[in-house]
Amino acid sequence: MYQPHRDEDYVGEPHYGDGSLYVSAPTRTGRRIIIAAASLVALLVGAVAVDRIAAAHAASRTAKAFQDGMGTADRPSVHVSGFPVLNQLAAGSLDHVDLTAHDIPADGTTRPLPVTKLTVGMDGLKTSGSADEAHADGVTATAFLSYADLSSALGVQVSQGDEPGRVDATASLPLVGDVTVSAAVSAAGGNRIAFTDVRAEQGELLPPLKSLLDKALDEPIPLRNVPEGLRLRSVTTSEDGIDARFTGRSVTFRPDSSSA
């Protein structure tokens, strides 16, 4: 009996003889859609890559300006927020930039106090102008001052107090002994930290020890190594040190830009 010959199977129809499934090639319209989609994906990936390169360049420039201005041994870490960054650069201002720096050296000869860690949030960071400086419309910052650095600057041993907002200060002299007092810490004018409400805690406050503590605590200690334009708003105590919080408007980071 005559059987018609099948030149090809229909799309998606299983061939029960060998279990294979035959699928026809995409139509011309389908190929165009696939090519267009692939091109769009490649374009988007390329745009993201270019934008990330631009963000990295802006971060590097900001880090260099800060390092030159504050004299840090290591370049700070910088993160540029927002996407796309290219649009921000074209407008000449970055929406928000976060910066973290460590071990900012002390500035000045009178009770110099280094900053152990400084975190800075900058809004409206200008991207035009000199490569050696960075200017921000608004800044919030926190300077962490370790008790070890504070002790070296004051000449007495400083540690966390028994109450929030207070520290203990211990003065020691050979043949005289030790005495510990408690003091409240607060923000004072001129970006200074004041020690007030001094109370005797332990030991006898003999004249030599009292003189040593008076020298350490009577006068507020200045924070000279923060960018000019920042103003100290508050201080809080923690287990390891003091957090000093700053705000500022129209702040410029440039060489020799630390507070006087």
C-alpha positions as CSV (number, residue, x, y, z in Angstrom):
1,M,0.0,0.0,0.0
2,Y,1.3,3.5,-0.9
3,Q,2.4,5.7,2.1
4,P,3.1,9.4,1.6
5,H,6.6,10.6,2.5
6,R,6.9,13.2,5.3
7,D,9.7,15.6,4.4
8,E,9.6,17.4,7.8
9,D,7.7,17.2,11.1
10,Y,5.6,20.0,12.5
11,V,6.9,22.3,15.1
12,G,6.7,20.9,18.5
13,E,5.3,17.5,17.3
14,P,7.0,14.6,18.9
15,H,8.3,11.9,16.6
16,Y,7.2,8.8,18.2
17,G,9.7,6.6,16.3
18,D,12.8,7.8,18.1
19,G,11.5,10.2,20.8
20,S,13.1,13.3,19.3
21,L,11.4,16.7,19.2
22,Y,11.9,18.9,16.1
23,V,11.6,22.7,16.4
24,S,11.8,25.0,13.5
25,A,14.3,27.9,13.4
26,P,13.0,31.3,14.7
27,T,11.3,33.5,12.2
28,R,13.0,36.6,10.8
29,T,10.9,38.8,13.2
30,G,11.9,36.6,16.1
31,R,15.5,37.0,15.3
32,R,15.2,40.7,15.1
33,I,13.6,40.8,18.6
34,I,16.3,38.7,20.1
35,I,19.1,40.9,18.5
36,A,17.4,44.1,19.7
37,A,17.0,42.7,23.2
38,A,20.7,41.6,23.3
39,S,21.8,45.0,22.1
40,L,19.7,46.8,24.7
41,V,21.2,44.6,27.5
42,A,24.7,45.2,26.2
43,L,24.0,49.0,26.1
44,L,22.7,49.0,29.7
45,V,25.6,47.0,31.0
46,G,28.0,49.3,29.2
47,A,26.3,52.4,30.6
48,V,26.4,51.0,34.2
49,A,30.1,50.2,33.8
50,V,30.9,53.7,32.5
51,D,28.9,55.2,35.3
52,R,30.8,53.1,37.9
53,I,34.1,54.2,36.5
54,A,32.9,57.9,36.7
55,A,31.9,57.3,40.4
56,A,35.2,55.7,41.2
57,H,37.1,58.7,39.6
58,A,35.0,61.2,41.6
59,A,35.6,59.2,44.8
60,S,39.3,59.1,44.2
61,R,39.5,62.8,43.6
62,T,37.5,63.6,46.8
63,A,39.8,61.2,48.8
64,K,42.9,62.9,47.5
65,A,41.6,66.4,48.3
66,F,40.8,65.3,51.8
67,Q,44.1,63.5,52.4
68,D,46.0,66.6,51.1
69,G,44.0,68.9,53.3
70,M,44.0,66.9,56.5
71,G,47.5,65.3,56.2
72,T,46.4,61.7,56.8
73,A,48.9,58.9,56.2
74,D,46.3,56.8,54.4
75,R,43.8,57.9,51.8
76,P,40.3,57.8,53.3
77,S,37.5,55.6,51.9
78,V,34.9,57.4,49.9
79,H,31.5,56.3,48.6
80,V,29.5,58.2,46.0
81,S,25.7,57.6,46.3
82,G,23.1,57.8,43.6
83,F,22.7,56.6,40.0
84,P,23.5,57.7,37.5
85,V,26.6,59.5,38.7
86,L,27.3,60.8,35.2
87,N,24.3,63.1,35.4
88,Q,25.4,64.5,38.7
89,L,28.9,65.1,37.3
90,A,27.4,66.9,34.3
91,A,25.5,69.1,36.7
92,G,28.7,69.9,38.6
93,S,27.5,68.5,42.0
94,L,27.3,65.1,43.6
95,D,24.1,64.5,45.6
96,H,25.7,62.7,48.6
97,V,29.2,61.4,49.4
98,D,30.3,59.5,52.5
99,L,33.9,59.6,53.7
100,T,35.7,57.7,56.4
101,A,39.2,58.6,57.5
102,H,41.5,57.3,60.3
103,D,44.3,58.7,62.4
104,I,44.1,62.3,61.5
105,P,47.2,63.8,63.1
106,A,47.1,66.4,65.8
107,D,47.4,70.1,64.8
108,G,49.0,72.6,67.2
109,T,51.4,72.5,70.0
110,T,49.1,73.2,72.9
111,R,47.6,69.9,74.1
112,P,47.4,68.4,70.5
113,L,44.6,65.8,70.2
114,P,44.5,63.5,67.1
115,V,41.2,62.2,65.7
116,T,41.1,58.4,65.8
117,K,38.3,58.2,63.2
118,L,36.3,60.7,61.3
119,T,33.1,59.9,59.4
120,V,31.8,62.6,57.1
121,G,28.5,62.9,55.1
122,M,28.6,65.6,52.4
123,D,25.6,66.9,50.4
124,G,26.0,68.9,47.2
125,L,29.7,68.2,46.7
126,K,31.0,70.3,43.9
127,T,33.0,68.5,41.2
128,S,34.4,71.5,39.4
129,G,37.3,73.7,40.3
130,S,40.7,72.7,41.7
131,A,41.6,69.0,41.9
132,D,43.3,69.8,45.2
133,E,40.1,70.8,47.1
134,A,36.5,69.7,47.5
135,H,33.6,71.9,48.5
136,A,30.3,70.7,50.0
137,D,27.1,72.7,50.6
138,G,26.2,70.8,53.7
139,V,28.2,68.5,56.0
140,T,27.6,66.3,59.0
141,A,30.6,64.6,60.7
142,T,31.5,62.6,63.8
143,A,35.0,62.6,65.2
144,F,35.8,59.6,67.5
145,L,38.5,60.5,70.1
146,S,39.9,57.5,71.8
147,Y,40.6,57.6,75.6
148,A,44.2,56.7,74.9
149,D,44.7,59.8,72.7
150,L,42.7,61.9,75.1
151,S,44.9,60.8,78.0
152,S,48.1,61.6,76.1
153,A,46.8,65.1,75.3
154,L,45.6,65.9,78.8
155,G,48.4,64.3,80.8
156,V,46.1,62.2,83.0
157,Q,44.5,58.8,82.5
158,V,41.0,59.2,81.1
159,S,38.4,56.4,80.9
160,Q,34.6,56.0,80.7
161,G,32.7,57.3,83.7
162,D,30.0,55.6,85.7
163,E,27.3,57.8,84.2
164,P,26.4,58.8,80.6
165,G,28.2,61.9,79.5
166,R,30.9,61.7,82.1
167,V,34.5,60.5,82.2
168,D,36.9,59.5,84.9
169,A,40.3,61.2,85.1
170,T,43.1,59.7,87.2
171,A,46.2,61.6,88.2
172,S,49.3,59.8,89.4
173,L,52.5,61.1,91.0
174,P,55.4,59.1,92.4
175,L,55.5,59.1,96.3
176,V,52.2,60.9,96.3
177,G,49.8,58.3,95.0
178,D,46.7,58.3,92.7
179,V,43.4,60.2,92.7
180,T,40.4,59.8,90.4
181,V,37.8,62.4,89.7
182,S,34.7,62.3,87.5
183,A,33.9,65.1,85.1
184,A,31.0,65.9,82.7
185,V,32.0,66.4,79.1
186,S,30.2,68.9,76.8
187,A,30.7,70.9,73.6
188,A,32.2,74.4,74.1
189,G,32.6,77.3,71.7
190,G,35.4,77.3,69.2
191,N,35.2,73.5,68.6
192,R,36.4,72.7,72.1
193,I,35.5,70.0,74.6
194,A,34.9,71.2,78.1
195,F,35.2,69.2,81.4
196,T,32.8,70.5,84.1
197,D,31.2,69.4,87.4
198,V,34.3,67.7,88.6
199,R,33.8,65.4,91.5
200,A,36.3,63.4,93.6
201,E,35.8,59.7,93.2
202,Q,38.7,57.8,94.8
203,G,41.8,58.8,96.7
204,E,42.9,61.9,98.5
205,L,43.0,65.1,96.4
206,L,46.4,66.3,97.7
207,P,47.7,69.6,96.4
208,P,50.2,68.2,93.8
209,L,47.4,65.9,92.3
210,K,44.9,68.7,92.4
211,S,47.3,70.9,90.5
212,L,47.8,68.2,87.9
213,L,44.0,67.7,87.4
214,D,43.3,71.4,87.3
215,K,45.9,71.8,84.5
216,A,44.2,69.0,82.6
217,L,40.6,69.8,83.1
218,D,40.1,73.5,83.8
219,E,40.5,74.7,80.2
220,P,38.5,73.1,77.3
221,I,40.6,71.1,74.9
222,P,40.4,72.3,71.3
223,L,39.8,70.1,68.2
224,R,42.0,71.8,65.7
225,N,42.3,69.0,63.1
226,V,38.7,69.0,61.7
227,P,37.9,70.7,58.4
228,E,37.3,74.4,58.5
229,G,33.7,75.3,58.5
230,L,32.6,72.5,60.8
231,R,31.1,73.4,64.1
232,L,31.0,71.2,67.2
233,R,27.4,70.5,68.2
234,S,27.5,67.8,70.9
235,V,29.7,65.2,72.5
236,T,28.8,61.8,73.9
237,T,30.9,59.2,75.8
238,S,31.3,55.5,75.0
239,E,33.2,52.6,76.3
240,D,36.3,53.4,74.2
241,G,36.2,57.1,73.7
242,I,34.2,60.3,73.0
243,D,32.1,61.0,69.9
244,A,32.1,64.6,68.8
245,R,29.4,65.5,66.3
246,F,29.8,68.4,63.9
247,T,27.7,70.1,61.2
248,G,28.6,72.7,58.7
249,R,27.5,74.7,55.7
250,S,29.7,75.5,52.7
251,V,32.7,73.5,53.8
252,T,35.9,73.3,51.7
253,F,38.5,70.6,52.2
254,R,41.8,72.0,51.0
255,P,45.5,71.9,52.1
256,D,45.8,73.6,55.5
257,S,42.0,73.7,55.9
258,S,41.8,72.4,59.4
259,S,40.2,74.5,62.1
260,A,42.3,77.1,63.9
